Amino acid sequence: MGDMPIDRALVLGAGSWGTALAIQLARAGLSVRLWARDPEHARAMAATRRNARYLPDALFPPEVAPIGGEEALGGGSPAHLVVAAVPTAALRGVLGRFGAHLLAARETVLLLACKGVEPDTLATMAEVARQAVPGLDPSRTAALGGPSFAAEVAAGQPTAVVVAALRLAVATAVQRAISAERFRAYATDDLVGVELGGAFKNVIALAAGLCDGAGFGQNARAALITRGLAEITRLAVHMGAHPATLAGLAGVGDLVLTCTGGLSRNRRVGMALGRGATLDEALAEVGQVAEGVRTTRAAHRLARREGVEMPICETMHAILYDGLSVEDALGRLLGRALRTERDAGGSGA
């Protein structure tokens, strides 16, 4: 990174999270272009200075310039920071089309603000980026994690996040660039821990919402969150993460928020399932992408490939894709063999 300042940013994705990050980057003093796939959406944002589709109450600072469509990405000075805030299913396609151009400058950093693992390839978002942009230097890729609802970030509510990169100097550069006012970033070199913690907490949030929707009570929710953290940590550590990462913002912090917060899409989908809705009905009720649905498939496949037992993730997979009833799921989890709480190795939960 050298001593080059990060003062120009491009945010890919004008959903609620991309919009909130664009607003925060502007607060931190950066000049920000906010890219929407739909040119009409970009024009509407430019005219009204807000994102009426996703964050209607948040007014854009003057430093945020909405742009739209493929041609818009070719204009302007190269960004020092490219923030990917598209749905995880879209990341490979977006970077495949634009990444080589956007990341051509040697000092440009890619910050992944999408959380997930591809169900088919089992690639993390950082791995997707490396595959989609041939020649991309892995040390220039960072990931953003931690408890951060978009609406609260946009409103300037106090928020703490974590930036991870293979080179701590890269994470630190991004940390300094995005921290401002009530938004504080920490830095780490545990990229895999931040990515897996951010991805798989969405699966546990579906389960926590299901618990609430089915009326199982607060005892059940607290137990599920705790045991969910145990199995996320077990898999992440098995794959090279540091245990402390999962006890931090990208683990406990993000998990608690997503499992209990009223703004959590994954929790809301789970609540609808717990009340008896089908998956299609639950998704239609929420009306936005709930990453945990796709990530449940990834968790199921990755746990089996790695030989790590993840009973909550496995049970959620059976509910979503195999027709397991909520009552049978509860019996499956509570009827498992008794064991000590701190089981070592790759099995036990």
Secondary structure, DSSP 8 states (H G I E B T S, - for coil): -TT----EEEEE--SHHHHHHHHHHHHTT-EEEEEESSHHHHHHHHHHTEETTTEEEEE--TTEEEEEHHHHTTSSS--SEEEE-S-HHHHHHHHHHHHHHHT-STT-EEEE----B-TTT--BHHHHHHHHSTT--GGGEEEEESS--HHHHHTT--EEEEEEESSHHHHHHHHHHH-BTTEEEEEES-HHHHHHHHHHHHHHHHHHHHHHHTT--HHHHHHHHHHHHHHHHHHHHHTT--HHHHTSIIIIIHHHHHHH-TT-HHHHHHHHHHTT--HHHHHHHH-S--HHHHHHHHHHHHHHHHT---HHHHHHHHHHHH---HHHHHHHHHTS----SS--TT---
